[in-house]
Amino acid sequence: MTLANEPLVTIVVVPRERFSCAQRSLESIYEHTTLPFKLVYVDGNAPFKVQQYLKAQAEEKSFHLIRTDYYLYPNQARNLGLTHANTRYVVFVDNDVIVSPGWLEALVQCAEETQAAVVGPLMCQHEPLHTEVHFAGGESHVWVDSTGRRRLREKMYQQGQKVAELRPRLQRQETELAEFHCVLVRREVFDRLGFLDEQLFNTKEHLDFCMSVRQMGGTVYFEPDCVVTYVPGPPLELSDLHYYMLRWSDAWTLGSLHRLRDKWNLAEDGYFQSKYKKLGWRRYGTIIEPFVRWLTFGAGNRFLTRAFAKVEHYLNRFLTDRHIRIQQQVRQQGFS
């Protein structure tokens, strides 16, 4: 494969759930990427310290920085970045992803050799970096049961497996699913599909996108020679807390699930019921339970945990209602 001097790729970095990993993530991109690229960074209301860091880096490295003074839905942030991408490929990267050497070359080579519309990497999770599999391709499609109900099939391959044990057996292959933690997309895909669906506020947007791509005849590939890791975790700083709570709010999750259900005419089956029962599990496990353990000097207390969860539920509703008002004001200003 011959690569032109003009970049083939625009990397679009967007917030995922917090901002405290942003510097580490961006530095890994510049350290481990040798293929020419353009970079668009969407700063969706990052706290002041991160905001100043990104501003300085944008000036030093000459990338395009998009700043908003309000928090963004993930697809909203991706669409903002997409408007500034005019290269053959767009690579979306969350701001808590750490890449490894050769990551971008492997994604582009796969797309060039297979003509894939979408290419996803060997996605790892947690630390130490690049050691535990989060996602190695998967399934995402609608199937019809014996009663005629349309139901969703979602499966992520090899989650939790050790990379060292699994990697020798992995091969490039066509798959049904790639995640937005890190994914390469041909820019022309958006000429046909339009922008990403912003009514999928915080979850399952990758299912919707990959099914839409495959529905129009495009292919999705898994490329194990690209290895990246997303570093999930609780909000590490107080300045992360607001966005984290909003990002995983009950309202955003319910809205996303209902949008997916209605858009694909899916039955309200066990798949959705299980998701409804687990509303708020991230906030519960990463904010409420650790806070109660801190209050009780590590002992924990079920009664206190439930009490704080109830209070947090009302706070969460307040935050999402407030965000709706802010979004409405932004739209009104845009039309004025």
URVENVEN-V756594 format. One record per helix or strand. SS is the DSSP state (alpha for helix, beta for strand). FROM is the first residue (numbers start at 0). TO is the last residue. If there is no record, write none. Layout:
BEGIN
ss	from	to
SS	FROM	TO
SS	FROM	TO
END
This chain:
BEGIN
ss	from	to
beta	8	13
alpha	21	31
beta	36	43
alpha	47	60
beta	63	67
alpha	73	81
beta	88	93
beta	96	98
alpha	102	113
beta	117	124
beta	131	134
beta	137	143
beta	149	155
beta	161	161
alpha	162	168
beta	172	174
beta	181	185
alpha	187	192
alpha	204	214
beta	219	229
alpha	237	246
alpha	249	262
alpha	269	276
alpha	280	294
alpha	301	334
END
